[in-house]
Amino acid sequence: MAVVRAICPQWRLFNRARVTTAAKVGRSKGPAFKNGKGVSLHWDQEVSTTHGKFALVDGQLAFTDLGSTNGSYVLGANDAATPLVKNEPCALEVGSRLRLGSTVLRVAAVEDL
């Protein structure tokens, strides 16, 4: 299981999701984003309706941008943003940070079940 936190400090909104196998990420509030199936970032108008997805395989968490309009970025040292290639998984580890729109997602934990 992986725990991902969405942090949007300018609006003081926080969201936490547990990823057991896969979870979509986007602005939608539809059924695919409820009951642990996804991460809804409904407050962020820069995030696509279905922006990307997390997948957990053999204890390794990855994020894939599913062709979003504004892209997805891995944040490195000094908040340097590296764009992700659309439709290519990007391996993540504890502490990894992604920027989708104006929201930052941080991987809080990855554990084998």
GIDABEL-V361400 format. One record per residue. N is the residue number from 1. RES is the residue in one small letter. PHI is phi in whole degrees, 0 to 359 (none if undefined). D_CENTER is the distance of its C-alpha to the mean C-alpha in Angstrom with 2 decimals. Layout:
N,RES,PHI,D_CENTER ; N,RES,PHI,D_CENTER
This chain:
1,m,none,14.35 ; 2,a,239,11.22 ; 3,v,246,10.34 ; 4,v,240,7.09 ; 5,r,250,8.25 ; 6,a,260,7.46 ; 7,i,234,10.55 ; 8,c,231,12.55 ; 9,p,299,15.93 ; 10,q,295,18.03 ; 11,w,248,17.86 ; 12,r,55,17.52 ; 13,l,254,14.87 ; 14,f,226,12.79 ; 15,n,221,10.77 ; 16,r,232,10.31 ; 17,a,228,9.34 ; 18,r,255,11.09 ; 19,v,255,10.19 ; 20,t,262,13.71 ; 21,t,227,13.66 ; 22,a,206,10.97 ; 23,a,207,8.66 ; 24,k,282,8.02 ; 25,v,230,5.77 ; 26,g,181,8.40 ; 27,r,277,11.37 ; 28,s,295,13.46 ; 29,k,246,15.08 ; 30,g,290,16.68 ; 31,p,302,17.41 ; 32,a,289,14.55 ; 33,f,245,12.24 ; 34,k,244,14.79 ; 35,n,55,16.18 ; 36,g,78,13.22 ; 37,k,276,12.55 ; 38,g,196,9.32 ; 39,v,241,7.30 ; 40,s,268,9.57 ; 41,l,250,9.32 ; 42,h,300,12.98 ; 43,w,280,14.31 ; 44,d,255,12.83 ; 45,q,289,15.18 ; 46,e,272,13.68 ; 47,v,268,10.64 ; 48,s,290,12.00 ; 49,t,306,12.95 ; 50,t,238,10.97 ; 51,h,277,8.68 ; 52,g,192,7.12 ; 53,k,210,6.79 ; 54,f,263,6.42 ; 55,a,222,10.09 ; 56,l,241,12.30 ; 57,v,230,15.74 ; 58,d,51,18.58 ; 59,g,79,16.63 ; 60,q,251,14.38 ; 61,l,268,10.58 ; 62,a,223,9.33 ; 63,f,238,6.69 ; 64,t,235,8.77 ; 65,d,282,9.12 ; 66,l,267,11.48 ; 67,g,87,13.84 ; 68,s,298,12.34 ; 69,t,290,15.09 ; 70,n,259,13.90 ; 71,g,79,11.83 ; 72,s,229,8.88 ; 73,y,225,10.11 ; 74,v,270,10.24 ; 75,l,264,12.24 ; 76,g,251,15.37 ; 77,a,303,18.65 ; 78,n,57,19.82 ; 79,d,61,16.44 ; 80,a,297,17.36 ; 81,a,260,14.71 ; 82,t,252,14.76 ; 83,p,291,13.69 ; 84,l,274,12.15 ; 85,v,281,14.64 ; 86,k,298,13.83 ; 87,n,67,13.98 ; 88,e,239,14.12 ; 89,p,297,11.94 ; 90,c,241,11.09 ; 91,a,293,11.95 ; 92,l,234,10.31 ; 93,e,224,12.43 ; 94,v,304,12.92 ; 95,g,95,12.61 ; 96,s,299,10.30 ; 97,r,233,8.60 ; 98,l,241,6.49 ; 99,r,246,7.97 ; 100,l,239,7.36 ; 101,g,62,10.84 ; 102,s,258,12.14 ; 103,t,259,9.20 ; 104,v,253,8.09 ; 105,l,254,5.40 ; 106,r,236,7.74 ; 107,v,280,8.48 ; 108,a,271,11.59 ; 109,a,198,13.26 ; 110,v,224,13.74 ; 111,e,226,17.00 ; 112,d,282,19.17 ; 113,l,271,20.47
